[in-house]
Amino acid sequence: MIIARRLPGLPQDSALVDSAIERFRTIREEKGLEKAPGTAELIAFIALLLQLGKRPDQPLDLSDEDSRQCAGVLGKTRRDEEKIRALLTG
């Protein structure tokens, strides 16, 4: 898996990664985005979650500030960031 190669030390069975990928898929399926996030953004999203102190054994749980930061990593335009933030908090 690409995520394991890019983020060494991350457990293979990670509730955080599983739930982050699920949320990422929801974001990618959003019809109103100008540019959907890709693999690089997914990896950056998961790396940011770890930097924010999220535990690999816990599912994704974001505060408003976490959502703002994550939207900045996932969104390719300011408009997309706003839509993604709503999807992350919703």
C-alpha positions as CSV (number, residue, x, y, z in Angstrom):
1,M,0.0,0.0,0.0
2,I,1.3,3.4,-1.0
3,I,0.4,4.9,2.4
4,A,2.5,2.4,4.3
5,R,5.5,3.2,2.0
6,R,5.1,6.9,2.4
7,L,4.4,6.9,6.1
8,P,6.7,4.2,7.6
9,G,5.9,3.0,11.1
10,L,2.1,3.4,10.6
11,P,0.4,0.2,11.6
12,Q,-1.1,-1.8,8.7
13,D,-4.4,-2.2,10.5
14,S,-5.1,1.4,11.5
15,A,-8.6,2.6,12.4
16,L,-7.4,6.2,11.7
17,V,-6.2,5.4,8.2
18,D,-9.4,3.3,7.4
19,S,-11.7,6.1,8.6
20,A,-9.5,8.8,6.9
21,I,-9.7,6.9,3.6
22,E,-13.5,6.6,3.9
23,R,-13.8,10.3,4.5
24,F,-11.4,11.0,1.6
25,R,-13.6,8.9,-0.7
26,T,-16.6,10.9,0.3
27,I,-14.8,14.1,-0.5
28,R,-13.6,12.8,-3.9
29,E,-17.2,11.9,-4.8
30,E,-18.4,15.4,-4.1
31,K,-19.7,16.8,-7.3
32,G,-19.1,20.5,-6.7
33,L,-15.3,20.4,-6.3
34,E,-13.2,22.2,-8.9
35,K,-10.4,19.7,-8.5
36,A,-10.8,16.6,-6.5
37,P,-7.9,15.7,-4.2
38,G,-5.6,12.9,-5.3
39,T,-3.2,10.4,-3.8
40,A,-0.7,13.0,-2.8
41,E,-3.4,14.9,-0.8
42,L,-4.5,11.7,0.8
43,I,-1.0,11.0,2.1
44,A,-0.6,14.6,3.2
45,F,-4.0,14.4,5.0
46,I,-2.9,11.3,6.9
47,A,0.5,12.7,7.7
48,L,-1.2,15.8,9.1
49,L,-3.5,13.8,11.2
50,L,-0.5,12.1,12.8
51,Q,1.2,15.5,13.3
52,L,-2.0,16.7,15.0
53,G,-1.6,13.9,17.5
54,K,-4.3,11.6,16.2
55,R,-3.7,8.0,17.3
56,P,-3.5,5.3,14.6
57,D,-5.7,2.9,16.7
58,Q,-8.6,5.5,17.0
59,P,-11.0,6.4,14.2
60,L,-11.0,9.9,12.7
61,D,-12.3,12.6,15.1
62,L,-11.7,16.2,14.1
63,S,-12.2,19.4,15.9
64,D,-13.1,22.6,14.0
65,E,-9.5,23.6,13.9
66,D,-8.4,20.2,12.8
67,S,-10.9,20.3,10.0
68,R,-9.7,23.7,8.9
69,Q,-6.1,22.5,8.7
70,C,-7.1,19.2,6.9
71,A,-9.2,21.1,4.4
72,G,-6.1,23.2,3.6
73,V,-4.2,20.0,2.8
74,L,-7.0,18.4,0.8
75,G,-8.4,21.3,-1.1
76,K,-6.7,22.6,-4.3
77,T,-8.6,25.9,-4.4
78,R,-10.0,28.2,-1.7
79,R,-13.5,27.3,-2.8
80,D,-12.8,23.6,-2.6
81,E,-11.2,24.0,0.9
82,E,-14.5,25.5,2.1
83,K,-16.6,22.7,0.7
84,I,-14.1,20.1,2.0
85,R,-14.2,21.6,5.5
86,A,-18.0,21.3,5.5
87,L,-17.6,17.6,4.5
88,L,-15.1,17.0,7.2
89,T,-17.2,18.6,10.0
90,G,-20.5,17.2,8.7
